[in-house]
Structures are given as structure tokens and as C-alpha cells.
Amino acid sequence: MNSFDLVFSDFGIFDLIDILLVAILIYLFYSLLRGTIAINILVGYLLIYLFYLLVKSLEMRLLTTLFNGFFQVGVMALIVVFQPEIRKFLLMVGKNFKLYRNEYWYRLFVRNKVIQKELEQTQIKPILDACKVMQETKTGALIVFAKNPEEEHFYKNGEEIEAMVSKRLLESIFNKYSPLHDGAVIISEGKIMAAACILPLTDNQDIPPYMGLRHRAALGISEVADVSALVVSEETGNLAYARQGKIKSNISLNDLERNLRKDLI
């Protein structure tokens, strides 16, 4: 009997199921991390672990001892660092009984051209139409697109609305005479969840001086949460779009449409 037969002699159907389940869990967890700042943290952690294996193989005792101390608390550190993602995963599993309301599975299994067209008409078009008008009138605006509003608590400090996205409603909210025009509008699952929300500002010192508080708030929220943010400049009417701690300024309506398609559909 050769080595290949020895390895697979005890391999059964439950081993195959075991491998498939592990692969599914890894894929689901990766799907939650993909496109977020957390994926960079995970890559950094893996690089540190590879460096630890290198210094251990080279018998560098001092560095090996230091890394051993780090990895002894590594599991707890990972739980703390990835707490939002772990919570998101558990929320997704818990909502599995309400499949029709689960946006994750909705996008994963039910996505088709008809639904895309419906989303374009009900979500993207009103936003684009409102931005076009606000550009022309130089009306300042800050809109945040959140995937999972249950996990993001930053909109709780504003005025809850929970209304369908519409061009007129967005224009009314950001009208300079509206009591809600200061702060951010939170959009999730095709609804305006809240308005006049206060967002954390970025600590990035490399932001160009022409970017004001709206830009700093858009960049700041994209650094700490899995969201994207749209800014209409009150001074110039230019559009800016922030995602994953980076912001693109002076984008066109076509660029904005491409970003919205990617993030909302």
C-alpha cells in the first residue's frame, strides 16, 4: 500500500462534509471582511505570524520569546479587533430564518437583471438626480451608505426617518433652511434611516486644505466602519466619494454612478 492509499484509506463522507463546511465558513467570513479595513488588519497579523516562523526557524531566541508572548494573547486580541465582523457574522446567521429580509443572502442568491434594474430606479437614480441639482445650486450634502444599520450606531445621534429614498426628500433635507441640513444622512437597504447625524472626523493630516468638515467626516466614518460616503461641496458643488479610509474628490456623475452600483447593487 503506497502513501497515497494510507492518507485516504480512512477518508469518508463525513470528512468531505467537514471540509466543505469549513470552506463555506471561511468563504462567509472572507465575504464579511472583503472591502473593509479589517482585511488589512488580518493581512498584517498573518505577516507577523510568518515573520515569527522565520525567526523561530533561525533560532533567534529573543525575538522568538517576544513573539511567543504576543501570540499567547493573540486569540483574545483577534476577538477584540474583529468584534464588529464576528457580530456581523452572528447577526447574519441569526437572521437566516428571515431569509427574505436578509440583504446578504438576497445579494448572493437572488441577484438578477430585473432586481438590478429595480434597485437602480429606486435607489441610485434618486440619489444621482438629487446630486445633480445640489451640484448646480451648490448645496452642501453628506450621505453615508451603510450595509448593516443594526451594527452601526453612529446614526442613532441623528433624527430617525426610515423613509424611502427620493430626490425631493434628499433636496429638502439638505436645503440650507432645513433644520436637518447640518450633519449626515444615512441610507441603508433603500431607505433614508436618519438625518442630521454627527460623524467622527478623520485624524489624517494629509487632507488637502480645500476639503472641509464634510469631507473630513466622510473620510473619518469610512475609516472606522464598513460604509461609503458621498459629499457635495457647498463651496464648489464638486462631488467626492470616500471608501475604506480613502477619498476621491471632484468626481463626475458617471463616476458616482459606478461607485453606487458597486456599493449598493
ABEGO torsion letter per residue (X at the ends): XBAAAAAAAABBAAAAAAAAAAAAAAAAAAAAABGBAAAAAAAAAAAAAAAAAAAAAAGBAAAAAAAAAAAAAAAAAAAAAAAAAAAAAAAAAAAAABAAABAAAAAAAABBAAAAAAAAAAAAAAAAAAAAAAAAAGBBBBBBBBABAAABAAAAABBBAGBBBBAAAAAAAABAABAAABEBBBBBGGBBABBGBBBBBBABAABBAABBAAAAAAAAAAAABBBBBBBBBAAAGBBBBBBGGBBBBGBBAAAAAAAAAAAAX
